[in-house]
Amino acid sequence: MSVNASPFRVASIVTAACAASLVLSVVPAHADSIQASGATVSSTGSLGNNAGPGGKVSRSQAISRAQVWVDEQVPYSANGLVSPYSWWADSRTGGRYRQDCSGFVSMAWQLNYSRTTWDLPDVSTQISKWDLQPGDILNSNDHVVLLAGWRDKSAGTFNYYQESSRSRPTNYNTDGNLYGSSLASHPTSSYSALRYKNITEDSAAGDVPVAGNWDGGQAANVGVWRDGKFHLRYDDGTVAYVDWGQAGDLPVSANWDGAGPDNVGVFRPSTGKFHLRMDDGSLTILDWGQAGDLPVAGNWDGGTAANIGVWRAGTFHLRNDDGSINKIDWGQAGDLPVAGNWDGTGPDNVGVFRPSTGKFHLRMDDGSLTILDWGQAGDLPVAANWDGGNGGPAANIGIWRPSQGRFHLRNDDGTLTNLDWGQPR
C-alpha cells in the first residue's frame, strides 16, 4: 500500500489483504502506536543498524525483528481494516509500520513502507514451498505469515510468525504444516512462497567468529572464518591459517578426536553435513541437520571427544558419541545458539544469545536458567574458557561485534577483555 493512496483505495486494498476478528485489543501502555490514514517509515531501528529502509536485511535480522513484535505484544490495528489504521514504532524495529499481517512482514523485511498482500510479490521472488528458509513468507491475497523455521521438513511442519487479528497480538505459532488443509485459518493451497529480493544469508555477510583452544595452552582463544579460511589467534597474538570449507558454510570448532588442541570444521546447510578437520588434517563427514539449522559443538555425553549438534526453531538436536540424539528445548526464534560448560562440572550444556535483548540464556546441568546481560543487537555470540578458569574449568561467554571487528569477552569475575580480531563489516 502506498502511503499516498486515497483513504478509499487504502481501505479496499487492506480489506483484501488481511482478515480480522471483531474483538478489539487494547494498546499496551508502553506501545508507541498512533492512528492515522498513513505513516512513513523513517527508521529501521537498532536491529536494522539504523540503516535506511528498503535495503538489505539478513535472515537473522528479519527473525529478530519479528520476535520484537511478539515480545512487545503489538496489537492488530485498533479499527481493524477501517481507516484510520494503527501504526507502530519502537527503538529496535524503527517504523512506523502498519499493524496488520502485511505491515508486520514489511517491518520484518525493513521495507520503506507498509505493503499489502497484493504488492509484497513486487519486492519478492516466488520459490518452491520446500525451499522456504527463515525470513521467507507464505503469502495469499487474504493473509501472509513469516517462516521462523522448519520443525521437520520431511513432514512439512514449521513454525511461523503472524499478525492475524484483533483477538490476538502478534504471535508465534508451531502448527504450520504444508500437508495440512489450512494455515492460519486460510486454505494452505492459497499461499505462495516468496523470498524478499534483498534478503541476505547470514553466512555470506563477512567474517564469522569462532572460539577454541588452538595452541593447547591453559586458556581458549578466538578466531574468525572468512571465505573458506580460518584465522585463529594464538595466546601470543600470532595467527594460524587453516583452509577449510566453502562459501555458504557455517564454522564450528571443538576437540573432535579427544586429543591435542581443538580443531575446526564447517556445517554445510545445502547438504546438512558437518565436515570436521582432525588433528592430522583428515576429514570426517557427519550427516546431521538440514537447511536452516544453526550448528553447535560440545562434549554432550562426558566422553573424551566433543561432538556436534544443531539448533532448530528452539530445539537443540545434539549428537552423542554413539550416534544417538539428545533433544533439548531451549530458546526461541531469533536466538543464536551457544554451547559450553557453564558450571564447570559434568558435560557441556547449551544456551542462546538473544539479539533483541542482548542477553545470554544459559542452561545449567540441572535445567535451571542463568541470564547474563552481555552484548547488543547485531552482535554474534561465542563461548569458551577465556581466562583458564581461574583454577576452575567453567566456560564463559563473549560476543564479536561486526561493526568493530572486536571480541568483547567476559571473564569469570565479570571483567571485560577486548580483542581486535577480524575485519569489521
C-alpha positions in Angstrom: 0.0 0.0 0.0 1.3 3.4 -0.9 1.1 6.0 1.9 -0.1 8.5 -0.6 -3.1 6.4 -1.8 -6.6 7.7 -1.2 -8.3 6.6 2.0 -10.9 4.7 -0.1 -8.1 2.9 -2.1 -6.2 2.1 1.2 -9.3 0.6 2.8 -10.1 -1.5 -0.2 -6.6 -2.9 -0.5 -6.1 -3.6 3.2 -9.5 -5.3 3.4 -8.4 -7.7 0.7 -5.1 -8.2 2.4 -5.9 -9.5 5.9 -8.9 -10.8 7.6 -9.5 -9.6 11.1 -11.7 -10.6 14.0 -14.1 -8.1 15.5 -12.7 -8.4 19.0 -10.9 -5.2 20.0 -7.4 -5.3 21.7 -6.1 -2.7 24.0 -2.8 -1.0 23.1 -0.3 -1.6 25.9 0.7 1.4 27.9 4.3 1.0 26.7 3.4 0.9 23.0 4.3 3.7 20.6 1.3 3.4 18.4 -0.7 6.1 16.5 -3.8 6.1 14.4 -3.7 7.7 11.0 -4.7 7.1 7.4 -1.0 6.7 6.6 2.5 6.9 8.0 6.1 7.0 6.8 9.0 4.7 7.7 11.8 6.9 9.0 14.0 4.3 10.7 14.9 0.6 10.7 15.9 0.9 14.4 18.8 -0.7 16.2 18.1 -4.2 14.8 18.4 -2.6 11.3 21.7 -0.9 12.4 19.7 2.3 11.7 20.2 1.8 8.0 17.9 3.4 5.6 14.6 1.4 5.0 14.3 -0.6 1.8 17.8 -2.0 1.8 19.3 -5.4 2.6 18.2 -7.4 5.6 19.7 -10.7 6.8 17.6 -13.7 7.7 18.6 -13.4 11.4 17.7 -9.7 11.4 14.2 -10.5 9.9 13.6 -13.1 12.6 14.9 -10.9 15.4 12.7 -8.0 14.2 9.6 -10.3 14.1 10.3 -11.5 17.6 10.3 -7.9 18.9 6.7 -7.5 17.9 5.9 -10.8 19.7 7.7 -9.7 22.8 6.0 -6.3 22.8 2.6 -7.9 22.1 2.0 -5.5 19.3 -1.8 -5.5 18.7 -3.7 -5.6 15.5 -4.8 -2.3 14.1 -7.4 -0.9 16.5 -10.0 -0.2 13.8 -9.3 -3.5 12.0 -9.5 -2.9 8.3 -11.0 0.6 8.5 -9.1 3.8 8.4 -7.6 5.3 10.4 -5.1 2.4 10.9 -2.7 1.8 13.7 1.0 2.4 13.1 3.8 1.1 15.3 7.3 2.4 16.0 9.9 1.4 18.5 13.7 1.9 19.0 14.6 -1.7 17.9 12.5 -2.1 14.7 12.0 1.5 13.7 8.9 2.4 11.8 6.2 3.4 11.5 4.7 0.2 10.2 1.0 -0.7 9.8 -0.2 -3.1 12.5 -1.6 -5.9 10.3 -0.3 -9.0 8.6 1.4 -7.4 5.6 2.6 -4.4 7.7 4.2 -6.9 10.0 6.1 -8.5 7.2 7.1 -5.1 5.9 8.6 -4.4 9.3 10.5 -7.7 9.4 11.9 -7.0 6.0 12.5 -3.4 6.9 10.8 -2.1 3.8 10.4 1.6 3.1 6.7 1.5 3.5 4.0 -0.9 4.6 2.9 -3.0 1.7 -0.1 -5.3 1.3 -0.5 -8.9 0.4 -1.3 -7.7 -3.1 2.1 -6.0 -3.7 4.5 -7.9 -1.5 5.2 -10.0 -4.6 6.6 -6.9 -6.3 9.6 -7.0 -4.0 9.8 -10.8 -3.9 10.7 -13.8 -5.9 8.4 -16.8 -5.9 10.1 -20.0 -4.7 9.1 -23.6 -4.0 7.4 -24.0 -0.6 10.0 -26.7 0.1 12.8 -24.2 -0.4 11.5 -21.9 2.3 14.0 -20.6 4.8 13.7 -18.4 8.0 12.6 -14.9 6.9 10.7 -16.1 3.8 6.9 -15.8 3.7 3.8 -17.7 2.7 1.5 -15.1 1.1 -2.1 -15.2 -0.2 -4.5 -12.5 -1.2 -6.0 -12.7 2.3 -3.1 -13.3 4.7 0.7 -13.6 5.0 2.9 -15.4 7.5 6.7 -15.2 8.1 8.5 -18.5 8.3 10.5 -18.9 11.6 12.0 -22.3 10.7 11.2 -25.9 9.9 10.3 -28.3 12.7 10.5 -31.4 10.5 10.9 -30.6 6.8 10.3 -34.2 5.7 6.9 -33.9 7.4 6.2 -30.5 6.1 5.9 -28.9 9.6 7.2 -25.5 10.5 6.9 -22.5 12.9 5.8 -19.1 11.8 5.0 -15.6 12.9 1.9 -13.6 12.1 -0.1 -10.5 12.9 -3.6 -12.0 12.4 -6.5 -10.4 14.2 -7.7 -8.1 16.9 -8.3 -11.1 19.1 -4.5 -11.7 19.5 -1.4 -9.6 19.4 1.5 -10.5 17.1 2.1 -14.2 17.7 4.5 -17.1 17.2 3.0 -20.5 16.1 4.2 -24.1 16.0 1.3 -25.6 14.0 2.4 -24.9 10.4 2.0 -27.9 8.1 2.3 -27.8 4.3 0.3 -31.0 4.1 -2.5 -29.5 6.2 -5.7 -28.3 4.7 -5.4 -24.8 6.3 -2.8 -22.4 7.6 -3.8 -19.6 9.9 -7.5 -20.3 9.1 -6.9 -19.9 5.3 -6.5 -22.7 2.7 -2.9 -23.9 2.6 -3.3 -24.2 -1.2 -4.0 -20.4 -1.5 -0.5 -19.5 -0.3 2.6 -18.9 -2.5 6.1 -19.0 -1.1 8.0 -15.7 -1.6 11.6 -14.6 -0.8 12.4 -10.9 -0.4 14.8 -9.8 -3.2 17.1 -8.0 -0.7 17.3 -10.8 2.0 20.9 -12.0 2.6 22.3 -15.2 4.0 23.9 -14.7 7.4 26.9 -16.9 6.4 27.7 -14.6 3.4 28.0 -11.4 5.4 31.7 -11.4 6.1 33.8 -12.8 9.0 32.1 -15.3 11.3 33.6 -15.7 14.9 34.8 -18.9 16.4 36.4 -19.8 19.7 38.6 -22.7 20.9 41.9 -23.8 22.4 44.1 -23.7 19.3 47.5 -24.0 20.8 47.0 -26.3 23.8 47.5 -23.6 26.4 45.6 -23.1 29.6 43.0 -20.7 28.1 41.0 -20.7 25.0 41.3 -18.0 22.3 39.3 -16.5 19.4 39.3 -16.6 15.6 37.3 -15.8 12.6 36.2 -17.8 9.5 36.4 -15.9 6.2 35.7 -17.1 2.7 36.7 -20.7 3.4 39.7 -19.9 5.7 40.0 -19.9 9.5 42.2 -17.1 11.0 42.9 -18.4 14.5 44.6 -16.3 17.2 47.2 -18.0 19.5 47.9 -16.9 23.0 50.9 -14.9 21.9 48.9 -13.0 19.4 50.2 -14.8 16.3 47.8 -16.2 13.7 47.3 -19.7 12.3 45.6 -20.1 9.0 43.5 -23.2 8.1 41.8 -23.6 4.8 38.6 -25.4 5.4 35.1 -25.1 3.9 33.5 -23.1 1.1 31.1 -20.2 0.6 27.7 -20.8 2.4 29.2 -23.0 5.1 28.9 -22.2 8.8 32.0 -22.7 11.0 32.3 -24.8 14.2 35.2 -25.7 16.5 35.9 -28.3 19.2 38.1 -31.2 20.1 36.7 -33.8 17.6 39.2 -36.6 18.4 39.7 -36.2 22.1 43.4 -35.4 21.9 45.6 -32.3 21.4 44.2 -28.9 20.8 40.8 -28.0 19.5 40.2 -28.2 15.8 37.8 -26.7 13.2 35.0 -27.7 11.0 32.1 -26.4 9.0 28.4 -27.2 8.7 27.1 -27.2 5.1 23.5 -26.2 5.1 23.0 -27.2 1.5 23.7 -30.8 2.4 23.0 -31.0 6.1 26.6 -32.4 6.6 29.4 -31.5 9.0 32.9 -31.5 7.6 35.3 -31.9 10.5 39.0 -31.5 10.5 41.0 -33.9 12.6 44.4 -33.1 14.2 46.2 -34.9 11.3 44.3 -32.8 8.7 42.0 -35.7 7.7 38.3 -35.2 7.1 35.4 -36.7 8.9 31.9 -36.1 7.5 28.8 -36.5 9.6 25.2 -36.2 8.3 23.4 -34.2 10.9 20.9 -31.4 10.2 19.2 -29.6 7.4 19.0 -26.2 5.7 18.1 -23.5 8.1 19.8 -25.2 11.1 22.5 -23.4 13.1 25.5 -25.6 14.2 26.8 -26.1 17.7 29.7 -28.2 19.2 30.4 -29.6 22.6 31.0 -32.6 24.8 27.4 -33.6 25.4 27.9 -37.1 27.0 31.1 -36.6 29.0 33.3 -38.7 26.7 36.8 -37.8 25.7 35.9 -36.2 22.5 33.5 -33.4 21.6 30.6 -33.8 19.2 28.2 -31.9 17.0 24.6 -30.6 17.1 22.2 -28.2 15.5 19.7 -25.7 16.9 16.4 -25.7 15.0 13.4 -23.5 15.8 14.0 -23.5 19.6 15.3 -27.1 19.9 18.8 -28.4 20.2 19.4 -31.7 18.3 22.7 -33.0 19.9 24.6 -36.0 18.6 26.2 -38.3 21.2 29.3 -40.4 20.6 27.3 -43.5 19.7 25.2 -41.6 17.1 22.1 -41.2 19.3 20.3 -37.9 19.6 19.5 -35.8 22.7 16.9 -33.1 22.2 16.7 -30.0 24.4 14.1 -27.3 24.0 15.8 -24.0 24.7 15.4 -20.6 23.2 13.0 -19.0 20.7 13.0 -17.9 17.1 15.6 -15.2 16.5 18.0 -16.5 19.1 21.6 -17.6 18.3 22.9 -20.8 19.9 26.0 -21.3 22.1 27.5 -24.2 24.0 29.9 -24.6 26.9 30.5 -26.0 30.3 28.8 -23.1 32.2 29.1 -24.6 35.7 32.4 -26.4 35.4 31.0 -29.9 36.1 29.7 -32.7 34.1 29.3 -32.5 30.3 28.9 -29.3 28.3 25.5 -27.6 28.1 23.6 -25.3 25.8 22.4 -21.7 25.7 21.2 -19.0 23.4 22.1 -15.3 22.8 19.0 -13.2 22.3 19.9 -10.3 20.0 16.7 -8.5 20.7 17.7 -8.0 24.3 21.5 -8.5 24.3 21.1 -11.3 26.9 22.5 -14.8 27.1 20.1 -17.5 28.4 22.3 -20.4 29.7 21.1 -23.8 30.7 22.8 -25.4 33.7 23.2 -29.2 34.2 20.1 -29.2 36.5 18.0 -27.5 33.8 18.0 -24.1 35.6 18.4 -20.8 33.8 21.2 -18.3 34.2 20.8 -15.0 32.4 23.8 -12.8 31.6 23.5 -9.3 30.1 26.3 -9.1 27.6 26.1 -7.7 24.1 23.6 -5.8 21.9 21.6 -6.2 18.7 23.9 -7.2 15.8 26.5 -9.0 18.0 27.4 -12.6 17.3 28.0 -14.9 20.3 31.0 -17.0 21.3 31.8 -19.2 24.3 35.0 -20.7 25.8 37.3 -20.6 28.8 38.9 -17.2 28.2 40.9 -16.9 31.4 41.9 -20.5 32.0 39.2 -20.9 34.6 41.0 -19.1 37.5 41.5 -22.6 38.8 38.2 -24.0 37.5 37.1 -25.4 34.2 34.0 -23.3 33.6 33.4 -21.7 30.2 32.3 -18.2 29.8 30.6 -16.0 27.2 31.5 -13.3 24.8 30.4 -11.6 21.6 32.1 -10.5 18.4 30.9 -7.0 17.2 30.9 -7.0 13.4 30.8 -3.2 13.2 34.2 -3.1 15.1 35.8 -6.4 14.3 36.3 -6.8 18.0 35.7 -9.5 20.6 34.2 -8.5 23.9 34.9 -11.4 26.2 33.5 -11.9 29.7 35.8 -13.4 32.3 34.8 -15.4 35.4 34.8 -12.3 37.6 32.7 -10.4 35.2 35.5 -8.2 33.8 35.9 -7.5 30.1 38.7 -8.4 27.8 38.7 -6.8 24.3 40.5 -8.4 21.4 40.6 -6.8 17.9 40.4 -9.8 15.5 38.7 -9.9 12.1 37.5 -7.5 9.6 34.7 -5.0 10.5 31.6 -5.3 8.4 
